[in-house]
């Protein structure tokens, strides 16, 4: 184990055996992805090896051979993961890294990391007294301390052991430019249908089943552009619209054509132009972990076996007891064994190290970036796409489209996806889980502050400020159903509307739509609810974000007052936003406040599960 800054280089190694076609590292450091971290055979073919740089922390992991055979380092089959502790052994601060120093809302944000035995750190700046930390995170592997300052003077740290570190000089770095960045996610088959006869599809409003087609189409979205503009949307995120035989279209037959049920490429181009007139850009879903079994190259390879290094897929020779049969596709002689998405044989996994596959991925990205007004590309199952390969692709893509961002679909908080040249942000399931836990009273304000500090540290402020902050999505139950309350669902959105990052609205949440696990979370849009009290209040939340820079650029702090209200304060040098949330069982009286704009300004009480927002 060697050290570079705060990352520690760790060698992972597993003995190689005949029949091995691939070896992945699946762990909490890469969201247990199948392929983002791929081990390579050593020159003597005796071992699989890879070296990773990891931040301090506790990690669980497996070695995965031929995707589903899980081993420990002695190549013994295991069901429970191994555990690795990476401890911070010394004080560290680097003002040139946004992990340790940034400017936000006019403030200077300064952080340091220490061994776990350091209990307190104070900071001293020229012309001021020593100051204790504003936020703190503690764990068995490391501690974090964060200080919020108005001064740009040199600073020195002091810990409780009497050690002094510094002085440090603030870097000449401009504050990152931010905006409201409100995302609206559409599941295309369920948003709006125009022009198609009802007989072709399941009746609009019926409960969705796995194979239901409701016929939402491009023309239906075009018809609702005024609705999106009135709501305040900045980016429209479409899940896949490519040619496919499923309603979700994540198993793609042809990446260069639009599914006939959804529309045409010309109509999609028209949609992009009309959205642009209302200053709305597009976010497109790139599905590169896998294809469908009807994808031409896969059909070809079932008929004509290619050498392993030429194949677009990963066919497995190993048919031992530990190897699962993926899909009953015959090649004329034997069952076809291949790696797939979550053991779903209908979605064979691509071999991302193949140069032809990499060129194909880049061609798809170029094709749509050249034709549509794209602000971001979102990558499905990014935790299973080889990181070296996606880095090669991004490097070439950015030569032509440097302004387009890249959002990873990953379900954990890890910096491994945001190293130099890789993704610019991700769907923030970590924040979603924290907000739900807060609403369910499983964690309190102090824990919220602590976990958010750790998230900012892991990601660095440059990534944290671009995260796609979700409350739910097409892969989760809806927030209204999870919390069982319209008021709490509204409050959850209230929180992400005053946080740095990009708040994402899943279609229909602004109408208090319900929905359990997939497919129930993919119900048809309930247009009859537009204009409801819930919708009007939700629109006010969006308005507060759009009109107040502190909502997307500043410091956030959670606390609890003496009356039991959860106080969420978001502030910059020039502005302050206060959200007061009542998670108790009875009304709480509040002082009447006068503010620039607000929600529930005239209310003297906040009822159970209700909240108020004031801007000063």
Secondary structure in CASP SS format (residue, H / E / C, confidence):
PFRMAT SS
TARGET T0000
AUTHOR 0000-0000-0000
METHOD secondary structure of the structure
MODEL  1
X C 1.00
X E 1.00
X E 1.00
X E 1.00
X C 1.00
X C 1.00
X E 1.00
X E 1.00
X E 1.00
X E 1.00
X E 1.00
X E 1.00
X E 1.00
X E 1.00
X E 1.00
X C 1.00
X C 1.00
X C 1.00
X C 1.00
X C 1.00
X C 1.00
X C 1.00
X E 1.00
X E 1.00
X E 1.00
X E 1.00
X E 1.00
X H 1.00
X H 1.00
X H 1.00
X C 1.00
X C 1.00
X C 1.00
X C 1.00
X C 1.00
X C 1.00
X C 1.00
X E 1.00
X C 1.00
X E 1.00
X E 1.00
X C 1.00
X C 1.00
X C 1.00
X C 1.00
X C 1.00
X E 1.00
X E 1.00
X E 1.00
X E 1.00
X E 1.00
X E 1.00
X E 1.00
X E 1.00
X C 1.00
X C 1.00
X E 1.00
X E 1.00
X E 1.00
X E 1.00
X E 1.00
X E 1.00
X E 1.00
X E 1.00
X E 1.00
X C 1.00
X C 1.00
X C 1.00
X E 1.00
X E 1.00
X E 1.00
X C 1.00
X C 1.00
X C 1.00
X C 1.00
X C 1.00
X E 1.00
X C 1.00
X C 1.00
X C 1.00
X C 1.00
X E 1.00
X E 1.00
X E 1.00
X E 1.00
X E 1.00
X C 1.00
X C 1.00
X C 1.00
X C 1.00
X C 1.00
X E 1.00
X C 1.00
X C 1.00
X C 1.00
X C 1.00
X C 1.00
X C 1.00
X C 1.00
X C 1.00
X E 1.00
X E 1.00
X E 1.00
X E 1.00
X C 1.00
X C 1.00
X E 1.00
X E 1.00
X E 1.00
X E 1.00
X E 1.00
X E 1.00
X E 1.00
X E 1.00
X C 1.00
X C 1.00
X C 1.00
X C 1.00
X C 1.00
X C 1.00
X E 1.00
X E 1.00
X E 1.00
X E 1.00
X E 1.00
X C 1.00
X C 1.00
X C 1.00
X C 1.00
X C 1.00
X E 1.00
X E 1.00
X C 1.00
X C 1.00
X E 1.00
X E 1.00
X E 1.00
X E 1.00
X C 1.00
X C 1.00
X C 1.00
X C 1.00
X E 1.00
X E 1.00
X E 1.00
X E 1.00
X E 1.00
X E 1.00
X E 1.00
X C 1.00
X C 1.00
X C 1.00
X C 1.00
X C 1.00
X E 1.00
X E 1.00
X E 1.00
X E 1.00
X E 1.00
X C 1.00
X C 1.00
X C 1.00
X C 1.00
X E 1.00
X E 1.00
X E 1.00
X E 1.00
X E 1.00
X C 1.00
X C 1.00
X C 1.00
X C 1.00
X C 1.00
X C 1.00
X C 1.00
X C 1.00
X C 1.00
X C 1.00
X C 1.00
X C 1.00
X C 1.00
X C 1.00
X E 1.00
X E 1.00
X E 1.00
X E 1.00
X C 1.00
X H 1.00
X H 1.00
X H 1.00
X H 1.00
X C 1.00
X C 1.00
X C 1.00
X C 1.00
X C 1.00
X C 1.00
X H 1.00
X H 1.00
X H 1.00
X C 1.00
X C 1.00
X C 1.00
X C 1.00
X C 1.00
X C 1.00
X C 1.00
X C 1.00
X C 1.00
X C 1.00
X C 1.00
X C 1.00
X C 1.00
X C 1.00
X C 1.00
X C 1.00
X C 1.00
X H 1.00
X H 1.00
X H 1.00
X H 1.00
X H 1.00
X H 1.00
X C 1.00
X H 1.00
X H 1.00
X H 1.00
X H 1.00
X H 1.00
X H 1.00
X H 1.00
X C 1.00
X C 1.00
X C 1.00
X E 1.00
X E 1.00
X E 1.00
X E 1.00
X C 1.00
X C 1.00
X C 1.00
X E 1.00
X E 1.00
X E 1.00
X C 1.00
X C 1.00
X C 1.00
X C 1.00
X C 1.00
X C 1.00
X C 1.00
X E 1.00
X E 1.00
X E 1.00
X E 1.00
X E 1.00
X E 1.00
X E 1.00
X C 1.00
X C 1.00
X C 1.00
X C 1.00
X C 1.00
X C 1.00
X H 1.00
X H 1.00
X H 1.00
X H 1.00
X H 1.00
X H 1.00
X H 1.00
X H 1.00
X H 1.00
X H 1.00
X H 1.00
X H 1.00
X H 1.00
X C 1.00
X C 1.00
X C 1.00
X E 1.00
X E 1.00
X E 1.00
X E 1.00
X E 1.00
X E 1.00
X C 1.00
X C 1.00
X C 1.00
X E 1.00
X C 1.00
X C 1.00
X C 1.00
X C 1.00
X C 1.00
X H 1.00
X H 1.00
X H 1.00
X H 1.00
X H 1.00
X H 1.00
X H 1.00
X H 1.00
X C 1.00
X C 1.00
X C 1.00
X C 1.00
X C 1.00
X C 1.00
X C 1.00
X C 1.00
X C 1.00
X E 1.00
X C 1.00
X E 1.00
X C 1.00
X C 1.00
X C 1.00
X C 1.00
X C 1.00
X C 1.00
X C 1.00
X C 1.00
X C 1.00
X C 1.00
X C 1.00
X C 1.00
X C 1.00
X C 1.00
X E 1.00
X C 1.00
X C 1.00
X C 1.00
X C 1.00
X E 1.00
X C 1.00
X C 1.00
X E 1.00
X C 1.00
X E 1.00
X E 1.00
X C 1.00
X C 1.00
X E 1.00
X E 1.00
X E 1.00
X E 1.00
X E 1.00
X E 1.00
X E 1.00
X C 1.00
X C 1.00
X C 1.00
X C 1.00
X H 1.00
X H 1.00
X H 1.00
X H 1.00
X H 1.00
X H 1.00
X H 1.00
X H 1.00
X H 1.00
X H 1.00
X H 1.00
X H 1.00
X H 1.00
X H 1.00
X H 1.00
X H 1.00
X H 1.00
X C 1.00
X C 1.00
X E 1.00
X E 1.00
X E 1.00
X E 1.00
X E 1.00
X E 1.00
X C 1.00
X C 1.00
X H 1.00
X H 1.00
X H 1.00
X C 1.00
X C 1.00
X H 1.00
X H 1.00
X H 1.00
X H 1.00
X H 1.00
X H 1.00
X H 1.00
X H 1.00
X H 1.00
X H 1.00
X H 1.00
X H 1.00
X H 1.00
X H 1.00
X C 1.00
X C 1.00
X C 1.00
X C 1.00
X E 1.00
X E 1.00
X E 1.00
X E 1.00
X C 1.00
X C 1.00
X C 1.00
X C 1.00
X C 1.00
X C 1.00
X H 1.00
X H 1.00
X H 1.00
X H 1.00
X C 1.00
X C 1.00
X C 1.00
X C 1.00
X C 1.00
X C 1.00
X E 1.00
X E 1.00
X E 1.00
X C 1.00
X H 1.00
X H 1.00
X H 1.00
X H 1.00
X H 1.00
X H 1.00
X H 1.00
X H 1.00
X H 1.00
X H 1.00
X H 1.00
X C 1.00
X C 1.00
X C 1.00
X C 1.00
X C 1.00
X H 1.00
X H 1.00
X H 1.00
X H 1.00
X H 1.00
X H 1.00
X H 1.00
X H 1.00
X H 1.00
X H 1.00
X H 1.00
X H 1.00
X H 1.00
X H 1.00
X H 1.00
X C 1.00
X H 1.00
X H 1.00
X H 1.00
X H 1.00
X C 1.00
X C 1.00
X C 1.00
X E 1.00
X E 1.00
X E 1.00
X C 1.00
X C 1.00
X C 1.00
X C 1.00
X C 1.00
X C 1.00
X C 1.00
X C 1.00
X H 1.00
X H 1.00
X H 1.00
X H 1.00
X H 1.00
X C 1.00
X C 1.00
X H 1.00
X H 1.00
X H 1.00
X H 1.00
X H 1.00
X H 1.00
X H 1.00
X H 1.00
X H 1.00
X H 1.00
X H 1.00
X C 1.00
X C 1.00
X C 1.00
X C 1.00
X C 1.00
X E 1.00
X E 1.00
X E 1.00
X E 1.00
X E 1.00
X C 1.00
X C 1.00
X H 1.00
X H 1.00
X H 1.00
X C 1.00
X C 1.00
X C 1.00
X C 1.00
X C 1.00
X C 1.00
X C 1.00
X C 1.00
X H 1.00
X H 1.00
X H 1.00
X C 1.00
X C 1.00
X C 1.00
X C 1.00
X H 1.00
X H 1.00
X H 1.00
X C 1.00
X C 1.00
X C 1.00
X H 1.00
X H 1.00
X H 1.00
X H 1.00
X H 1.00
X H 1.00
X H 1.00
X H 1.00
X H 1.00
X H 1.00
X H 1.00
X H 1.00
X H 1.00
X H 1.00
X H 1.00
X C 1.00
X H 1.00
X H 1.00
X H 1.00
X C 1.00
X C 1.00
X C 1.00
X E 1.00
X E 1.00
X E 1.00
X E 1.00
X E 1.00
X E 1.00
X C 1.00
X C 1.00
X C 1.00
X C 1.00
X C 1.00
X E 1.00
X E 1.00
X E 1.00
X E 1.00
X E 1.00
X E 1.00
X C 1.00
X C 1.00
X C 1.00
X C 1.00
X E 1.00
X E 1.00
X E 1.00
X E 1.00
X E 1.00
X E 1.00
X C 1.00
X C 1.00
X C 1.00
X C 1.00
X C 1.00
X C 1.00
X E 1.00
X E 1.00
X C 1.00
X C 1.00
X C 1.00
X C 1.00
X C 1.00
X C 1.00
X C 1.00
X E 1.00
X E 1.00
X E 1.00
X C 1.00
X C 1.00
X C 1.00
X C 1.00
X C 1.00
X E 1.00
X E 1.00
X C 1.00
X C 1.00
X C 1.00
X C 1.00
X E 1.00
X E 1.00
X E 1.00
X E 1.00
X E 1.00
X C 1.00
END
